């Protein structure tokens, strides 16, 4: 009996080990810099939030590897008249609870995005929508506030949630309903599994997905904000791959035979945005006393700050070769990029002269706010910029903070500036300019991210014209004019485009492509062939 029991016990242990090994082989564990800020896809427009939740919730249109617009839940779309788009939905798409996805769910999602608020509101993606008309269960028409040539581009972030699961939710109850899993019912390739904020997000394969079946049965996104820790966990096999490899580690990891590194240029641009309100909370005289006016409102001060920044040095040194000096807020592959705008050369002497002319011969004191965990190199760029500004006589307190802290503080009006990254994810320059360069106008639903009070009537006019221009050549020209004027005003100072790198364990996974929007999905990673 003892011998038989021992054999049975050993067999059970062996079976458990095999099962664990099989489960491990079917699980992709990824080390990410940040994860979702809620399980509600409409809570915030932050990129790390969106890329995580795209595993659970699908979007009306998809963004391809090079940001080209592709069918998603909508299999086709056409312009019915200058202010109406018709979207035809895929048939047979099921939510994770088995219910059918219909036009009513899309309409409910649009309406929800228009009213739900968060730290970075997703309302920018539906700002042009005036009315949604349901033609039949698989057809809807979207009536816009004027011709809206880029509506399909905006809808790459139109996450479709279940109208039934979200019925009755208020802004106050939404997060709890999604975070508990009760409302986390999507149509995506994975089902919601579990979420521990700031630690781990887990999803399970949806075998009833309408698209290609994902290779991985389970996907774990482990939040490891510390770059060195991400690399260490990759080397020790605690994760199968990592995103946003620290630039300093790229050459070393490329030489390791067990690892593979993928690099790509991205659409994210580091920039310094300066408060234009009459009074601003984080700028004083050098002795700490209150200034008579906000110095950032003086164009000479903004030009001095611009000339203090050595963009090429930041790209090569602070970003350790993983950046590219940038002349404007959109990268060259974006529709509306203006090739005539030049990258400013640093000029410390001229910057000091401009500060003197503006009435600040001894400079002033400022807090420099910057993200330190959102994009590769943001902490290095922020600290290096503080040193560059010190060279022209500005006393700087460097204040690097996590994105989850700094963005809500910006929304509350507590900051005088912020250095962070912005990615024009739709491939169209108006995505950035309409949200950031237009004066904040709730009636027109423009300037949703213009937190600093910037207003230029000519920039507003050009953006509004580009918003409704259906002719591509004319729209490109309008956007290039916006870029020239907005860049010249130096209220938002572009610094450098962000390069990115991914690393995988060769015996576990192979990354198919490094996307220019930096988003990393489980379906873009193939299991290693054995």
C-alpha positions, 0 to 999 in steps of 0.5 A: 500500500505504501509503495502504491501510494508513493507511485500515485503521489509521484505520478500526481506530482509529475502530472502537475509539473507537466500541466504547469509547464504546458501553462507556462508555454502558453503564457506570454509574460511581458515586462511593461513600464506601466499598465492600465489606470483602470479597466474602463477603456474610456477612463483616459487616453494615455497610451499605456492604458490604451494598449493594455485594454485593446486586448479586451476591448476592440475598436471601430477601426484599427491602426496598422503597423505604420499607423495606416487605418484598417477595418476593425469592428467596422468592416467598411465606411463611406461618406454619405454626405459632407457631414455624415459617415456610414459604418458597416459593422462585422456580423457575428461578433460576440461580446465575452458574455456571448451577447451580440455586438450591434450598432447600439453598443457602438452608439452607446460607447460614443455617447459615453465617451462624450460625457465621461471624464478622466485625467486625459479625456477620451472625448477628443476621439468623438469630439466631431460627433453631433449625432449617431443614427442606428440604421440597422443592427449592423449599420450606423451613421455618424453625423458630424458638426461639419465635414470630418475627413479624419473621423475614421482616424479618430475611431482607432481609439473608439473602444466599444463596450457593452451597452447592456453591461454599462447601462446605468453606470455613472462617472462615479460608479464606472471604475468600480464596475470595470475594475471588478470585472462586472462591466469588463466585457469586450469583444477583443481577442482576450478576456479580462482575467485580473488586475492589481494596480501598479503591478500586473494585468492578466488576460485569457484568450477569447476562443470566440474572437472574430479575428485571428486566434491569438497564439498565447492562451494567457497574457500577463503584463507585469508593471516594472517601472524601474528600467534596470529591474525590467532588464534584470527580470528579462535576463533571469527569465522572470519575463519573456520580453520587455518593452522600452529597453533603456538605451544604455542597455541596448548594445549590451543586450544585442550582444547576448546570444539568448536575447533578441533586440528590436528597434524602431523610431516612434511618433512620440515627441518630447516637448516642454509646455509653458503655462500662459495663465496670468499667474502661475504657481511654480515660478518666482523671483530668485529670492522666492518672492512673487513676480509681477507677471508670469514670465512665460507669457513674454515671447522673449522668455519663451525664445530664451528657453528655446535657445537654451535647449540643445536638442541634438545633445539631448537626443545623443546623450540624455536619450543615449542615441535613441532620440532624434532632434525635432523641429515640430510636434509631429514627426516626418511620417505624419500627414501635415508635417511641415518640412520648412520648419528648422530645428533651432540651434542652441545659443546661450548668449542670445538667450541671456540677452533675451532674458535681460530684454524681458526684465529678468537680467538675473533670471528667475526660479522655476520648478521643471516638471517632467515624467520619469517613467512614461517614455524611454529617456524622459527622466534623463531629458528632464534632468539635462534640460534643468542643467541647460536652463541653469546656463542662461541664469534660470534657477531650476528645481527638477521635479521628475514624477510618474505619469500617474501623478503628473497628468492629474496635477496638470489637469488640476492646474497645479503646474507651471510647465510640463516636459512629457511626450505626445504621440500623434497616434492617428497619423494625422497632424490635426489630432495633435493640433486640434487638442493642444494648439486650439484654444480650449473651447468646449462648445467646439470640442477643441483644445481639450488638452490645452491646459495652459491657456494658449490662444492664437486666433489665426491658429484657431481659424486654420485648425477649424478650416483643416477640421472640415477640409475634405481635399487632402492637399488643401488640408495638408497645407492648412496643417503645415501653416498651423505647425509654422505658427504654433511652433513660432509661438513657442508655447509648446517647445518640441525637443526630440522624437523618441526611439524605442527598443524591445527585447525578447528571450529567443527561447520563448518569443519573437516580436513580429514588429516594433510599432511606431506608436510603441504599442505592444500587443500579444498577437504581435509576438510569436512563440519561439519555434522549438 
